[in-house]
Amino acid sequence: MAGGDTARDRLERAETLARKVNLLLDVVVAEGGKSYEFADIQMGVRQYGYELSRTRWWRIRSGESPDVVPVEALVALANFFEIDPVYLTADTGDLPERIEKELQLLKTMRRNKLKNIAARTLGDIDIKTLDAINALLDDVEEFERNETDPN
């Protein structure tokens, strides 16, 4: 533990880790398109030499525990999700390329679904209205991008 490492510092790191892990869970899906369950993750990280308890998993995901998560656990999780371990082990860090691309795909799919819903709901949409919807969606995407960008 570093000299200036306070309980608040540890809690902030735990909250950052929780955001990162929950983002992975939101974006990365198991085969068949379903979300990963705890048992899937536990079995997966075991293949990388770490035994993940349900309590540890809850503490990682909740961000409410200032306990230091063992690096071995983070590396095993990163290997399971097929990402660079630095994403989970560093206090800050860019999204792994794979996760960033999957997020972009999800946003595009969500955007297209919204366009389809708007088109069905509004019937014959004129070009100006469609342009306004597109501009609004671009603004939302820009806002989301700025919210997730640490700089």
Order of alpha helices (4+ residues) and beta strands (2+ residues): alpha-alpha-alpha-alpha-alpha-alpha-alpha
